Amino acid sequence: MSKMVGFYDLPTATRLLLYGFFAGALYQYLSASLVLDPLWRGSLFPLVPTLLLSLCLSMLTMFLLTREGVRRLNGHPTAGWTFGLGIGPMLVVLLIYRMITTTDAQFGFVVTGFGWQTLLMGVFLAAIVPWSMAIIGSWQGWHALEGRRFKPALKAMLMHSILLLTLPFGLAYPIALLSIPPFIIWGQKQADSVWLPSGLSPRMKQEWARLQRRGISTGVRSVATYDESE
């Protein structure tokens, strides 16, 4: 993104990234107590807590993406991307901590303790979880830019729920995690071609297309004085 400074609202993106860190800390705490721990202990399947927690996250995302500071510069997809990118690492920290500190075999984690296997799994999680949440946030932002709010928020709730349920199973059955990369590939393609450029002016879209042809795969909306005056 540092190479695309001319294309996105850096102050808003940074602010939403910080909001994502704070929201992610709360989200991972609630996820652990309401969803992950019950699943790992073999308790009653926490369907209702999962849906409610995911709904709160998707509604919070939509609330932040429809604030005046974001709407004024059409930065919804960008802000959604960075907000999700901030939430994801907090959840990854929780998962890695549980793998390292878990000694109870009943949890069935495929790797436990501190070793190269745990580090490898941690790197994989650090790649796919924030990326997935950024894609979901950007998708919500695109819909908010188009004037659609509540229906996309419900769909985002389902996507967050599926992701949240896939991760604990993935620690015991890593094959479950292989369902996430296809979603990332599809989402990144949509973000590059549709969601992130959607807030650009016609002039900036032309510049975006030119940089894309040069091999830059990602870009987002920027604050440019001459652009805002159009």
Secondary structure, DSSP 8 states (H G I E B T S, - for coil): -GGGGGGS-HHHHHHHHHHHHHHHHHHHHHHIIIIIHHHHHT-S--HHHHHHHHHHHHHHHHHHHTSHHHHTTT-HHHHHHHHHHHHHHHHHHHHHHHHHH---GGG--SS-SSSHHHHHHHHHHHHHHHHHHHHHHHHHHHHHHTT--HHHHHHHHHHHHHHHHHHHHHHH-GGGGGGHHHHHHHHHHHIIIIIGGGGS-HHHHHHHHHHHHTT---------HHHHT-
